[in-house]
């Protein structure tokens, strides 16, 4: 369901309440160009089927993309068969919380948008560490 339809349904009291971000507010969109999120709804929403916990909204950097490729997840190479154009520095993407934490420990964590990072990230990442890398620090 497109993001606008989801928001209209919520406004009418239909469907689940809005997801929360790590700051306790409503989860904001991460990116629609490229479209990100486990559900490809532009937000770092999660659910039982999201085993990777794709909940950290991060802005890609060359250092992180190189780190991720070395770690076995090449996010920069286009894969047209999956409709994936590849990510470039500056793109925003919902990362797996564990991969973001792994990159942080290696000194390659990309900056995050706290208001677009799902509260579920706190099961893996500390709020202080996320704030240390925040683009939208409170």
Secondary structure, DSSP 8 states (H G I E B T S, - for coil): --HHHHHHHHHTT-SS---BBTTSSB-----BTTB-STTSSSS----TT-TT-EEEEEE--HHHHHHHHHTT---SS-BGGGTB----TT-EEEEEHHHHHHHHHTT---EE-GGGSBGGGGGTS-HHHHHHTBSS--
